[in-house]
Amino acid sequence: MSWYYWVAVVSAAICTSVCLYCVAYLVKRGRPVDYSKKSGNTSSAILYSYTGAMNPAFKESAYLNLPYYIAGVVYHLGTFLGLLLFILFLAQININEGVKPVSAVLLFTGAACGVAILLKRISDKKVRLLSTFDDYLSNILVTTFQVTAGLALLFPHSEPFYFLTASLMLIWLPFGKLKHVIYFFAARFHLGYFYGWRNVWPVKTREGK
């Protein structure tokens, strides 16, 4: 096997190990302690936090910026597809030839959304003031990862660039803002628990049902 393949294997192992440590830490911390009197159902609220509460119609930052929100969704889907392909590449599982061009188009579309998000971050003064070096680096790494994944599907000789890009992204993932792939779930859990405890979530209809 080529050296860049082993670089990717080592990077994936480091990323997985650190991420598992973070998960173990979160589990050890357990549920937040709330000393107020419980008045709602935390279980249904936690479920709602991962489902209904994610509806863009209920999120001001989403429904006021729908193109940006949709681009973000496509961008994340492209990342998940790229990670799935990374696992298949590492496992040396053959990918159906008919699937390759379709997957490549999806990856390039996701990368285009990543570029659009980056340009908005640069051009929008409010977003730019809130941005850090981590925001730019994470975007560039993920976008490049999607592009090289698409190229690797269409042009096998470009695999070295793909594996090296994937390695860089994986090494950065558990140390930068990309780590939200882990903390997203913990944050939604705590949010649901907090509002469920206070009987705010799930949102009630006007009839109280």
Long-range contacts (C-beta under 8 A, 24 or more apart in sequence): 2-159, 2-160, 4-159, 4-160, 4-163, 4-164, 4-167, 5-90, 5-163, 7-163, 7-164, 7-167, 8-86, 8-90, 8-163, 8-164, 8-166, 8-167, 8-170, 9-90, 10-167, 11-166, 11-167, 11-168, 11-170, 11-171, 12-86, 12-90, 12-167, 12-170, 14-170, 14-171, 14-174, 15-170, 15-171, 15-173, 15-174, 18-174, 18-175, 19-173, 19-174, 19-179, 19-181, 19-182, 22-174, 22-179, 22-182, 22-183, 23-182, 26-182, 26-183, 26-186, 31-193, 32-190, 32-193, 32-194, 34-193, 34-194, 34-197, 36-197, 36-198, 38-197, 39-197, 39-198, 39-199, 40-195, 40-196, 40-197, 40-198, 40-199, 40-200, 40-201, 41-196, 41-199, 42-192, 42-193, 42-196, 42-197, 43-196, 44-196, 44-201, 44-202, 45-192, 45-193, 45-195, 45-196, 45-197, 45-200, 45-201, 45-202, 46-188, 46-189, 46-192, 46-193, 46-196, 47-192, 48-192, 48-196, 48-201, 48-202, 48-203, 49-188, 49-189, 49-191, 49-192, 49-195, 49-201, 50-188, 50-192, 52-202, 52-203, 53-188, 53-191, 53-192, 53-201, 58-203, 68-117, 68-120, 71-113, 71-116, 71-117, 72-113, 72-117, 74-109, 74-110, 74-113, 75-110, 75-113, 75-114, 75-117, 75-142, 76-110, 77-106, 77-110, 78-106, 78-107, 78-109, 78-110, 78-111, 78-113, 78-114, 78-146, 79-110, 79-142, 79-145, 79-146, 81-106, 81-107, 81-110, 81-149, 82-107, 82-110, 82-145, 82-146, 82-149, 82-166, 85-149, 85-152, 85-153, 86-149, 86-166, 89-152, 89-159, 89-162, 89-163, 95-153, 100-153, 100-154, 101-153, 101-154, 103-150, 103-153, 104-150, 104-151, 104-153, 104-154, 105-150, 107-146, 107-147, 107-149, 107-150, 107-153, 108-146, 108-147, 108-150, 110-146, 111-143, 111-144, 111-146, 111-147, 111-150, 114-139, 114-142, 114-143, 114-146, 115-143, 118-143, 134-176, 134-177, 135-177, 137-172, 137-176, 138-172, 138-176, 138-177, 138-178, 141-165, 141-168, 141-169, 141-172, 141-178, 142-169, 142-178, 144-169, 145-169
